[in-house]
Amino acid sequence: MRPDGRARVTLKLATSLDGRIALANGASKWITGPESRAEVHRMRAAHGAILTGIGTILADDPQLTARPDGIAAPVQPDILIMDTAGRTPSSAAVHADTSRRVRIFRDRDLAAAMAGYDSVMIEAGSAIAGAALGAGLVDRIEWFRAPVVLGGDGLAAIAALGLEQLDLAPTFKRVALVERGRDLHESYERIV
């Protein structure tokens, strides 16, 4: 938790070299390799909640469980789904593990959704990534880059921020760079 009482927020991105999360047709499984995906499971286990959006739920139907070393962590992070229209199916894979809470939020208030948690990891599409960055909620970025190029018709990792001045852009400092199989894993901390 941050000194101001709000959750420490990590944005996880898994992209191509050119910052794309999927092909134009939505195909995205798997951009990054197994070593990167294993690290994401370890990261999930270190957070109290995973925040995602209805687009990710409908497109990928992820479990969003923490299975470091292939074994389910004893405590699973809660799942926070931003779903303004209430379209989350009761059959969604996130509901399979009944030991954790799955909370659905009908408004767009990311900060309110994360209230009460020490740490939250965002695993979502470009709209939520952009909204979280634009609102200044992201403290850390964990960026996994695969050695592929998807091109301009691929789906961008971060939606438009509406910036009109460079000095208003969210700024981060790289604090780590690790090779994970064929991928690069970069860690960034926000510069306040």
KAFENNOR-V267213 format. One record per residue. RES is the residue in one small letter. PHI is phi in whole degrees, -180 to 180 (999 if undefined). OMEGA is omega as a letter, one per 40 degrees, with the letter a starting at -180 (none if undefined). Layout:
# KAFENNOR-V267213
res->RES phi->PHI omega->OMEGA
res->RES phi->PHI omega->OMEGA
This chain:
# KAFENNOR-V267213
res->m phi->999 omega->i
res->r phi->-81 omega->i
res->p phi->-58 omega->i
res->d phi->-82 omega->i
res->g phi->90 omega->i
res->r phi->-94 omega->a
res->a phi->-61 omega->i
res->r phi->-80 omega->a
res->v phi->-113 omega->i
res->t phi->-112 omega->i
res->l phi->-99 omega->i
res->k phi->-99 omega->i
res->l phi->-123 omega->i
res->a phi->-125 omega->a
res->t phi->-136 omega->i
res->s phi->-77 omega->i
res->l phi->-58 omega->a
res->d phi->-94 omega->i
res->g phi->74 omega->i
res->r phi->-105 omega->a
res->i phi->-102 omega->a
res->a phi->-167 omega->i
res->l phi->-70 omega->i
res->a phi->-58 omega->a
res->n phi->-85 omega->i
res->g phi->95 omega->a
res->a phi->-64 omega->a
res->s phi->-143 omega->a
res->k phi->-96 omega->e
res->w phi->-109 omega->i
res->i phi->-75 omega->a
res->t phi->-93 omega->a
res->g phi->-87 omega->a
res->p phi->-64 omega->i
res->e phi->-66 omega->i
res->s phi->-67 omega->a
res->r phi->-65 omega->i
res->a phi->-65 omega->i
res->e phi->-66 omega->i
res->v phi->-61 omega->i
res->h phi->-63 omega->i
res->r phi->-65 omega->i
res->m phi->-66 omega->i
res->r phi->-57 omega->a
res->a phi->-63 omega->a
res->a phi->-91 omega->a
res->h phi->-118 omega->i
res->g phi->-77 omega->a
res->a phi->-152 omega->i
res->i phi->-116 omega->i
res->l phi->-104 omega->i
res->t phi->-142 omega->a
res->g phi->-121 omega->a
res->i phi->-63 omega->i
res->g phi->-61 omega->i
res->t phi->-66 omega->i
res->i phi->-61 omega->a
res->l phi->-73 omega->a
res->a phi->-79 omega->a
res->d phi->-113 omega->a
res->d phi->46 omega->a
res->p phi->-76 omega->i
res->q phi->-80 omega->a
res->l phi->56 omega->i
res->t phi->-92 omega->i
res->a phi->-101 omega->i
res->r phi->-130 omega->i
res->p phi->-62 omega->a
res->d phi->58 omega->i
res->g phi->78 omega->a
res->i phi->-115 omega->a
res->a phi->-60 omega->i
res->a phi->-64 omega->a
res->p phi->-62 omega->i
res->v phi->-121 omega->a
res->q phi->-96 omega->i
res->p phi->-68 omega->i
res->d phi->-65 omega->i
res->i phi->-114 omega->i
res->l phi->-114 omega->a
res->i phi->-113 omega->i
res->m phi->-86 omega->a
res->d phi->-146 omega->a
res->t phi->-64 omega->a
res->a phi->-102 omega->i
res->g phi->64 omega->a
res->r phi->-98 omega->a
res->t phi->-66 omega->a
res->p phi->-71 omega->i
res->s phi->-66 omega->i
res->s phi->-89 omega->a
res->a phi->-60 omega->a
res->a phi->-59 omega->i
res->v phi->-64 omega->i
res->h phi->-84 omega->a
res->a phi->-65 omega->a
res->d phi->-92 omega->a
res->t phi->-81 omega->i
res->s phi->-82 omega->a
res->r phi->-123 omega->i
res->r phi->-86 omega->i
res->v phi->-117 omega->a
res->r phi->-113 omega->a
res->i phi->-112 omega->a
res->f phi->-112 omega->a
res->r phi->-90 omega->i
res->d phi->-105 omega->a
res->r phi->-107 omega->a
res->d phi->-83 omega->a
res->l phi->-63 omega->a
res->a phi->-62 omega->i
res->a phi->-66 omega->i
res->a phi->-63 omega->a
res->m phi->-89 omega->a
res->a phi->-60 omega->i
res->g phi->92 omega->i
res->y phi->-108 omega->i
res->d phi->-76 omega->a
res->s phi->-147 omega->a
res->v phi->-135 omega->i
res->m phi->-109 omega->i
res->i phi->-93 omega->i
res->e phi->-127 omega->a
res->a phi->-150 omega->i
res->g phi->-80 omega->a
res->s phi->-65 omega->a
res->a phi->-64 omega->a
res->i phi->-72 omega->i
res->a phi->-58 omega->i
res->g phi->-65 omega->i
res->a phi->-64 omega->a
res->a phi->-66 omega->i
res->l phi->-66 omega->a
res->g phi->-63 omega->i
res->a phi->-87 omega->i
res->g phi->72 omega->a
res->l phi->-89 omega->a
res->v phi->-88 omega->i
res->d phi->-95 omega->a
res->r phi->-144 omega->i
res->i phi->-118 omega->i
res->e phi->-111 omega->a
res->w phi->-113 omega->i
res->f phi->-103 omega->a
res->r phi->-116 omega->i
res->a phi->-89 omega->a
res->p phi->-82 omega->i
res->v phi->-131 omega->i
res->v phi->-120 omega->a
res->l phi->-101 omega->i
res->g phi->88 omega->a
res->g phi->-65 omega->i
res->d phi->-87 omega->i
res->g phi->-72 omega->a
res->l phi->-81 omega->a
res->a phi->-68 omega->a
res->a phi->-72 omega->a
res->i phi->-132 omega->i
res->a phi->-69 omega->a
res->a phi->-55 omega->i
res->l phi->-100 omega->i
res->g phi->69 omega->a
res->l phi->-76 omega->i
res->e phi->-118 omega->i
res->q phi->-139 omega->i
res->l phi->-62 omega->a
res->d phi->-71 omega->i
res->l phi->-96 omega->a
res->a phi->-69 omega->i
res->p phi->-57 omega->a
res->t phi->-121 omega->a
res->f phi->-132 omega->i
res->k phi->-114 omega->i
res->r phi->-71 omega->a
res->v phi->-115 omega->i
res->a phi->-160 omega->i
res->l phi->-145 omega->a
res->v phi->-133 omega->i
res->e phi->-85 omega->i
res->r phi->-123 omega->a
res->g phi->61 omega->a
res->r phi->-88 omega->a
res->d phi->-95 omega->i
res->l phi->-106 omega->i
res->h phi->-118 omega->a
res->e phi->-110 omega->i
res->s phi->-114 omega->a
res->y phi->-128 omega->i
res->e phi->-112 omega->a
res->r phi->-66 omega->i
res->i phi->-94 omega->a
res->v phi->-89 omega->none
